[in-house]
């Protein structure tokens, strides 16, 4: 953003839901970045509920959809990843 590059921030769900996944200091940092000129935010809709699905599984589906959408929309993806596997669904390792 400081270099004048436009940033498309694709969120896995509406921000009011997504913010529950952040510690307060990280959430404040993200909100400040998203509020900057040049940052364009798109929020994916919550998926339709599946009978008997746990809230955690429904949330995981949001992240899987995010990963799929990023892959479909990108011809080039710059990923910042520490190389460590994640236990969460559709983490950076899965997307890369």
C-alpha distances in whole Angstrom, upper triangle without the diagonal:
4,5,5,5,7,7,11,12,16,18,21,23,22,20,23,25,22,21,25,24,22,23,22,20,18,18,17,14,13,14,12,9,10,11,8,8,6,7,11,13,17,19,22,26,28,31,34,36,39,42,42,39,38,34,33,34,32,29,29,30,26,24,27,26,22,23,25,22,20,22,24,21,19,20,18,17,15,16,16,19,22,25,27,28,28,30,28,28,26,24,21,25,26,23,23
4,5,7,10,11,14,15,19,21,25,26,26,23,26,28,25,24,27,26,24,25,24,21,19,20,18,15,15,16,13,11,13,13,10,10,9,11,14,17,20,23,26,29,32,34,38,40,42,45,46,42,41,38,36,37,36,32,32,33,30,28,30,29,26,26,28,26,23,26,27,24,22,23,21,19,17,18,18,21,23,26,28,30,30,33,31,31,29,27,24,27,29,26,25
4,6,9,11,15,16,20,22,26,28,27,25,29,30,27,27,30,28,26,27,27,24,22,23,22,18,18,19,17,14,15,16,12,12,10,12,15,18,21,24,27,30,33,35,39,41,43,47,47,44,42,39,38,38,37,34,33,34,31,29,30,30,26,26,28,26,23,25,26,23,21,21,19,18,16,18,18,21,24,26,29,31,31,34,32,32,29,27,24,27,29,26,25
4,6,9,13,15,19,21,25,26,26,24,27,29,26,26,30,28,27,28,27,25,23,23,22,19,18,18,16,13,14,14,11,9,7,10,13,16,19,22,25,29,31,34,37,40,42,45,46,43,42,39,37,38,36,33,33,33,30,28,30,29,25,26,27,25,22,24,25,22,20,21,19,18,17,19,19,23,26,28,31,32,32,35,33,32,29,28,25,28,29,26,25
4,6,10,12,16,19,22,24,24,22,26,27,24,25,28,27,25,27,27,25,22,22,21,18,17,18,16,13,13,15,12,10,7,9,11,14,17,20,22,26,29,31,35,37,39,43,43,40,39,36,35,35,33,30,30,30,27,25,27,25,22,22,24,21,18,20,21,18,16,17,15,15,13,16,17,20,23,26,28,29,29,32,30,29,26,25,22,25,26,23,22
4,7,10,13,16,19,21,21,20,23,25,22,22,26,25,24,26,26,24,21,21,20,18,16,16,15,12,11,13,10,8,5,6,8,11,13,17,19,23,26,28,31,34,36,40,41,37,37,34,33,33,31,28,28,28,24,23,25,23,19,20,22,19,16,19,19,16,15,16,15,14,14,16,17,21,24,26,28,29,28,31,28,28,25,24,21,24,25,22,22
4,6,9,12,16,18,18,17,20,21,18,19,23,21,20,23,23,21,18,18,18,15,13,14,13,10,9,11,10,9,6,5,6,8,11,14,16,20,22,25,28,31,33,36,37,34,33,30,29,29,27,24,24,24,21,19,21,20,16,17,19,16,13,16,17,14,13,15,13,12,12,13,15,18,21,23,25,26,25,27,25,24,21,20,18,21,22,18,19
4,6,10,13,15,15,14,18,19,16,18,21,20,19,22,23,22,19,18,18,16,13,14,15,11,9,12,12,11,8,6,5,6,7,11,13,16,19,21,25,27,30,33,34,31,30,27,26,26,24,22,22,21,18,17,18,16,13,14,16,13,11,14,14,11,11,14,13,12,12,14,15,18,22,23,25,25,24,26,23,22,19,18,17,20,20,17,18
4,6,10,12,12,11,15,15,13,14,17,16,16,19,19,19,16,14,16,14,10,11,13,10,8,11,12,12,10,7,6,5,6,8,11,14,16,19,23,25,27,30,31,28,27,24,23,23,21,18,19,18,15,14,16,14,11,13,15,12,10,14,15,12,13,16,15,13,13,13,14,17,20,22,23,23,21,23,20,19,17,16,15,18,19,16,17
4,7,9,10,10,14,14,11,14,16,15,16,19,20,20,17,15,17,16,12,13,16,13,11,14,15,16,14,10,8,6,5,6,7,11,13,15,19,21,24,27,28,25,24,21,20,20,18,16,16,15,12,11,13,11,7,10,12,9,8,12,12,11,12,15,15,13,14,14,15,17,21,22,23,22,20,21,18,17,14,14,14,17,17,14,16
4,5,7,7,11,10,8,10,13,12,13,16,18,18,15,13,16,15,11,12,15,13,11,14,16,17,16,12,11,7,6,5,6,9,11,13,17,19,21,24,25,22,21,18,17,17,15,12,13,13,9,9,12,10,7,10,12,10,10,14,15,14,15,19,18,16,16,15,16,18,21,22,22,21,19,20,16,15,13,13,14,17,17,14,17
4,7,9,11,9,7,11,12,11,13,17,19,20,17,15,18,18,14,15,18,17,14,18,20,21,20,16,14,11,9,6,5,8,8,10,14,15,18,21,22,18,17,15,14,14,12,9,10,9,5,6,8,7,5,8,10,9,10,13,14,14,16,19,19,17,18,16,18,18,21,22,21,20,17,17,14,12,11,12,13,16,15,13,17
4,6,8,6,6,9,11,11,13,17,18,20,17,15,18,18,15,15,18,17,15,17,20,22,21,17,15,11,9,5,5,6,6,9,12,14,16,20,20,17,17,14,14,14,11,9,11,10,7,8,11,10,8,12,14,12,13,17,17,17,19,23,23,20,21,20,21,22,24,25,24,23,20,20,16,15,14,15,17,20,19,17,20
4,6,6,6,9,11,12,14,17,17,19,17,14,16,17,14,13,17,16,13,15,18,20,20,16,14,10,9,5,6,6,7,11,14,15,19,21,23,20,19,15,16,17,14,12,14,14,10,12,15,13,12,16,17,15,16,20,20,19,21,25,25,22,23,22,23,24,27,28,27,26,23,23,19,18,18,18,20,23,22,20,23
4,5,5,6,9,10,11,14,14,16,14,10,12,14,11,9,13,13,11,12,16,18,18,14,13,10,9,7,9,10,11,14,17,18,22,24,25,22,21,17,17,19,16,13,16,16,12,13,17,15,13,17,19,17,17,21,22,20,22,26,25,22,23,21,22,23,25,27,26,26,22,23,19,19,18,18,19,23,23,21,24
4,6,6,8,10,11,14,13,16,15,11,13,15,13,11,15,16,14,15,18,21,21,18,17,13,13,10,12,12,11,15,17,18,21,23,24,21,20,16,17,18,16,13,16,17,14,15,19,18,16,20,22,20,21,24,25,24,26,29,29,26,26,25,25,26,28,29,28,27,24,24,20,20,20,20,22,26,25,24,27
4,6,6,8,10,13,14,17,15,12,15,17,14,13,17,18,16,17,21,23,23,19,18,14,14,10,11,10,9,12,15,15,18,20,20,18,16,12,13,15,12,10,13,14,11,12,16,15,14,17,19,18,19,23,24,23,25,28,28,25,25,24,24,24,26,28,26,25,21,21,17,17,18,18,20,23,22,22,25
4,5,6,8,11,12,14,12,10,13,14,11,11,15,15,13,16,19,21,21,17,16,13,12,9,10,11,10,14,16,17,19,22,22,19,17,13,13,15,13,9,12,13,10,10,14,14,12,15,17,17,17,20,21,21,22,26,25,22,22,20,20,20,22,24,23,22,18,18,15,15,15,15,17,20,20,19,22
4,5,6,8,9,11,9,6,10,11,9,9,13,14,12,15,18,21,21,17,17,14,14,12,14,15,14,17,20,20,23,25,25,21,19,15,15,17,16,12,15,16,13,14,17,17,15,18,21,20,20,23,25,24,25,28,27,24,23,21,21,21,23,25,24,23,20,20,17,17,18,17,18,22,22,21,24
4,6,8,9,12,11,9,12,14,12,13,16,17,16,18,21,24,25,21,21,17,17,15,16,16,14,17,19,19,21,23,22,19,16,13,12,15,14,11,14,16,13,14,17,18,17,19,22,21,21,25,26,26,27,30,29,26,25,23,22,22,23,25,23,22,19,18,15,16,18,17,19,22,22,22,25
4,7,10,12,10,9,12,13,12,13,16,17,16,19,21,24,24,20,20,17,17,15,15,16,15,17,20,19,21,23,22,19,16,13,12,14,14,10,12,14,12,11,15,16,15,16,20,20,19,22,24,24,25,28,27,23,23,20,19,18,20,21,19,19,15,15,12,13,14,13,15,18,19,19,21
4,6,8,6,5,9,10,9,11,14,14,14,17,19,22,23,19,20,17,18,16,17,19,18,21,23,23,25,27,26,23,20,17,15,18,18,14,15,18,15,14,18,19,17,18,22,22,21,24,26,25,25,29,27,23,22,20,18,18,19,21,20,19,16,17,14,16,17,15,16,19,20,20,22
4,6,5,6,9,10,10,12,14,15,16,18,20,24,25,21,22,20,21,20,21,22,21,24,27,26,28,30,29,26,23,19,18,21,21,17,18,21,19,18,21,23,21,22,25,25,24,27,29,29,29,32,30,26,24,22,20,20,20,22,21,21,18,18,17,19,20,18,19,22,23,23,25
4,6,5,6,9,10,10,12,14,15,16,19,22,24,21,22,20,21,20,22,23,23,26,28,28,30,32,31,28,25,22,21,24,23,20,21,24,21,20,24,25,23,24,28,27,26,29,31,30,30,33,31,28,26,24,22,22,23,25,24,25,22,22,20,22,23,21,22,25,26,26,27
4,5,5,6,9,10,11,13,14,16,17,21,22,19,21,20,22,21,23,25,25,28,31,31,33,35,34,31,28,25,23,26,25,22,23,26,23,22,25,26,23,25,28,27,26,29,31,30,30,32,30,27,25,22,20,21,21,24,23,24,22,23,21,23,24,21,21,24,26,26,27
4,5,5,6,9,10,11,12,14,16,19,20,17,19,17,19,18,20,22,22,25,28,28,31,33,32,29,26,23,21,24,23,19,20,23,20,18,22,23,20,21,24,24,22,25,28,26,26,29,26,23,21,19,17,17,18,21,20,21,19,20,18,20,20,18,18,21,23,22,23
4,5,5,6,9,10,10,12,15,18,19,16,17,15,17,16,18,20,20,23,26,26,29,31,30,27,25,21,20,23,21,18,19,21,18,17,21,21,19,21,24,23,21,25,27,26,26,29,27,24,22,20,18,19,21,23,23,23,20,21,19,20,20,18,19,22,23,22,24
4,5,5,6,9,10,11,13,16,18,15,17,16,18,18,21,22,23,26,29,29,32,34,34,31,28,25,24,26,25,21,23,25,22,21,25,25,22,24,27,25,24,27,29,27,27,30,28,25,23,22,20,22,23,26,25,26,24,25,23,24,24,22,22,25,27,25,27
4,6,5,6,9,10,11,15,16,13,16,15,18,18,21,23,24,27,30,31,33,36,35,32,30,26,25,27,26,22,23,25,22,20,24,24,21,22,26,24,22,25,28,26,25,28,25,22,20,19,17,19,20,23,23,24,22,24,22,24,23,20,20,23,25,23,24
4,5,5,6,9,10,14,14,11,13,11,14,14,17,19,20,23,27,28,30,33,33,29,27,24,23,24,23,19,20,22,19,17,21,21,17,19,22,21,19,22,24,22,22,25,23,20,18,17,16,18,19,22,22,23,21,23,20,21,20,18,17,21,22,21,22
4,5,5,6,9,12,14,11,12,11,13,14,17,19,20,23,27,28,31,33,33,30,28,24,24,26,24,21,22,23,20,19,23,22,19,21,24,22,21,24,26,24,24,27,25,22,21,20,19,21,23,26,26,27,24,25,23,23,22,21,21,24,25,23,25
4,6,5,7,10,12,10,13,12,16,17,20,22,24,27,30,31,34,37,37,34,32,28,27,29,28,24,25,27,23,22,25,25,22,23,26,24,22,26,27,25,25,27,26,23,21,21,20,22,24,27,27,28,26,28,25,26,25,23,22,26,27,25,26
4,5,5,9,10,7,10,10,14,15,19,21,23,26,29,31,34,37,37,33,32,28,27,29,27,23,24,25,22,20,24,23,19,21,24,22,19,23,24,22,21,24,22,19,18,17,17,19,21,24,25,26,25,27,24,25,23,21,20,23,25,22,23
4,6,8,9,6,7,7,10,12,15,18,20,23,27,28,31,34,35,31,30,26,26,27,25,22,23,23,20,19,22,21,17,19,22,19,18,21,23,20,20,23,21,19,18,18,18,20,23,26,26,27,25,27,24,24,22,21,20,24,24,22,23
4,7,9,7,9,9,13,14,18,20,22,26,29,31,34,37,37,34,33,29,29,30,28,25,26,27,23,22,25,24,21,23,25,23,21,25,26,23,23,26,24,22,21,22,21,24,26,29,30,30,29,30,27,27,26,24,24,27,28,26,27
4,6,6,9,11,14,17,20,23,25,28,32,33,36,39,40,37,35,32,31,32,30,27,28,29,25,24,27,26,22,24,26,23,22,25,26,23,23,25,23,21,20,21,20,24,26,29,30,31,29,32,29,29,27,25,24,28,29,26,27
4,6,8,11,15,17,21,24,26,29,33,35,38,41,42,39,38,34,34,35,32,29,30,30,27,26,28,27,23,25,27,24,22,25,26,22,22,24,23,21,21,22,22,25,28,31,32,33,32,34,31,31,29,27,26,29,30,27,28
4,6,10,13,16,19,23,25,28,31,34,37,40,41,38,37,34,33,33,31,28,29,29,25,24,26,24,21,22,24,21,19,22,22,19,18,20,19,18,17,19,20,23,26,29,30,31,30,32,30,29,27,25,24,27,28,24,25
4,6,10,13,16,19,22,25,28,30,33,36,37,34,33,30,29,30,27,24,25,25,21,21,23,21,18,19,21,18,16,20,20,17,17,19,18,17,16,17,18,21,24,26,28,28,27,29,26,26,23,22,21,24,25,22,23
4,7,10,13,16,19,22,25,28,31,34,35,32,31,28,28,28,26,23,24,23,20,19,21,19,16,18,19,16,15,18,18,15,16,18,18,17,17,18,19,22,25,28,29,29,27,29,26,25,22,22,21,24,24,21,22
4,7,10,13,16,18,22,24,27,30,32,28,28,24,24,24,22,19,20,20,16,16,18,16,13,16,17,14,13,17,17,15,16,19,19,17,17,18,19,21,25,27,27,27,25,26,23,22,20,20,19,23,23,20,21
4,7,10,13,15,19,21,24,27,29,26,26,23,22,22,20,17,18,17,14,14,16,13,11,14,15,11,12,15,15,13,15,18,18,17,18,18,20,22,25,27,27,27,24,26,22,21,18,19,19,22,21,18,21
4,6,9,12,15,18,21,24,25,22,22,19,19,19,16,14,16,14,11,12,14,11,10,13,14,11,12,16,16,14,16,20,20,19,20,19,21,22,25,27,27,26,23,24,20,18,17,18,18,22,20,18,21
4,7,9,12,15,17,21,22,19,20,17,17,17,14,12,13,11,8,10,11,8,8,11,12,9,11,14,14,13,16,20,20,19,20,20,21,23,26,26,26,25,22,22,19,16,15,17,18,21,19,17,20
4,6,9,12,15,18,20,17,18,15,16,16,12,12,14,11,8,11,13,10,10,14,14,12,15,17,17,16,19,23,24,22,24,23,25,26,29,29,29,27,24,24,20,18,17,19,20,23,21,20,23
4,7,9,12,15,16,14,14,12,13,12,9,9,11,9,7,10,12,10,11,14,15,14,16,19,18,19,21,25,26,24,25,24,26,26,28,29,28,26,23,22,18,16,16,18,20,23,21,20,23
4,6,9,12,14,12,13,12,13,11,8,9,11,8,7,11,11,9,11,14,14,13,16,18,18,19,22,25,26,25,26,25,27,27,29,29,28,26,23,22,18,15,16,18,21,23,20,19,23
4,7,10,12,11,13,12,14,12,9,11,13,10,10,14,14,12,15,18,17,17,20,22,21,22,25,29,30,28,30,29,30,30,33,33,31,29,26,24,21,18,19,22,24,26,23,23,27
4,6,9,7,10,9,12,10,7,10,12,10,11,15,15,14,17,19,19,19,22,24,23,25,28,31,32,30,32,30,31,31,33,33,31,28,25,23,20,17,19,22,25,26,24,24,28
4,6,6,9,10,12,10,8,12,13,11,13,16,15,15,18,20,19,20,23,24,24,26,29,32,33,31,33,31,33,32,34,33,31,28,25,22,20,17,19,22,25,26,23,24,28
4,6,9,11,13,11,10,14,15,14,16,19,19,19,22,23,23,24,27,28,28,30,32,36,37,35,36,34,36,35,36,36,33,30,27,24,22,20,22,25,28,29,26,27,31
4,6,9,12,10,10,14,15,14,17,19,19,20,22,24,24,25,28,29,29,31,34,37,38,35,37,34,35,34,35,34,32,29,25,22,20,19,21,24,28,28,26,27,31
4,7,8,6,7,10,11,10,13,15,15,16,19,20,20,22,25,26,26,28,30,33,34,32,33,31,31,30,31,31,28,25,22,19,17,15,18,20,24,25,22,24,27
4,5,5,6,9,10,11,13,15,15,17,19,20,21,23,25,26,27,29,31,34,34,31,32,30,30,29,30,29,27,24,20,17,15,14,17,19,23,24,22,23,27
4,5,5,6,9,10,11,13,14,16,17,19,20,21,23,25,26,27,29,32,32,30,30,28,28,27,28,28,26,23,19,17,14,13,16,18,21,23,21,22,26
4,5,5,6,9,10,11,12,14,16,17,19,20,21,23,25,26,27,31,30,27,28,25,25,24,25,25,22,19,16,13,10,10,13,15,18,20,18,20,23
4,5,5,6,9,10,10,12,14,15,16,18,20,21,22,24,26,29,29,26,27,25,25,24,25,25,22,19,16,13,10,9,12,14,18,19,17,18,22
4,5,5,7,9,10,11,13,15,15,17,19,20,21,23,25,28,28,26,27,25,26,25,26,26,24,21,18,16,13,11,13,15,19,20,18,19,22
4,5,5,7,9,10,11,13,15,16,17,19,20,21,23,26,26,23,24,22,22,22,23,23,22,19,16,14,10,9,11,13,16,18,16,17,20
4,5,5,6,9,10,11,12,14,15,17,18,20,21,25,24,21,22,20,21,19,21,21,19,16,13,11,8,6,8,10,13,15,13,14,17
4,5,5,6,9,10,10,12,14,15,16,18,20,23,24,21,23,21,22,21,23,23,21,18,15,14,11,8,9,12,15,16,13,14,18
4,5,5,6,9,10,10,12,14,15,16,18,22,22,19,21,19,20,20,22,23,21,19,16,15,12,9,9,11,14,16,14,14,17
4,5,5,6,9,10,11,12,14,15,16,20,20,17,18,16,17,16,19,19,18,15,13,13,9,7,6,8,10,13,11,10,14
4,5,5,6,9,10,11,12,14,16,19,19,16,18,16,18,17,20,19,18,15,13,13,10,6,5,8,11,12,9,9,13
4,5,5,6,9,10,10,12,14,17,18,16,18,17,19,19,22,22,21,19,17,17,13,10,8,11,13,15,12,11,14
4,5,5,6,9,10,11,12,16,16,13,15,14,16,16,20,20,20,18,16,16,13,11,8,10,11,13,11,9,13
4,5,5,6,9,10,11,14,14,11,13,12,14,14,17,17,17,15,14,15,12,10,6,8,8,10,8,6,9
4,6,5,6,9,10,13,14,13,15,14,17,17,21,20,20,18,17,18,15,12,9,11,12,13,10,8,11
4,5,5,6,8,12,13,12,15,15,18,18,22,22,22,21,19,20,17,14,11,13,13,15,13,10,13
4,6,5,6,10,10,8,11,11,14,15,19,19,20,19,18,20,17,15,11,12,11,13,12,8,10
4,6,5,8,9,8,11,12,15,16,19,19,20,19,18,20,18,15,11,13,12,13,11,7,9
4,6,8,10,11,14,15,19,20,23,22,24,22,22,23,21,18,14,16,15,17,14,11,13
4,7,9,10,13,14,18,20,23,23,25,24,23,25,22,20,16,17,16,18,16,13,14
4,5,6,10,12,15,17,21,21,23,22,22,24,22,20,16,17,15,16,15,12,12
4,7,10,13,16,18,22,22,24,24,24,27,25,23,19,19,17,18,17,13,13
4,7,10,13,15,19,19,22,22,22,25,24,22,18,18,15,16,16,12,11
4,6,10,12,16,16,18,18,19,22,20,19,15,14,11,13,13,10,8
4,7,10,13,14,17,18,18,21,20,20,16,14,11,13,14,11,9
4,6,10,11,13,14,15,18,17,17,13,11,8,9,11,9,7
4,7,9,11,13,14,17,17,17,15,12,8,10,13,11,10
4,5,8,10,11,14,14,15,13,10,6,7,11,10,9
4,6,9,10,14,15,17,15,12,9,9,13,13,11
4,7,9,13,14,16,14,11,9,7,11,12,10
4,6,10,12,14,13,10,9,7,11,13,12
4,7,9,11,11,8,8,6,8,11,11
4,5,8,9,6,8,7,8,11,12
4,7,9,8,11,10,10,13,15
4,6,6,9,10,10,12,14
4,6,9,10,8,10,13
4,7,8,5,6,10
4,5,5,6,9
4,5,5,6
4,6,5
4,6
4
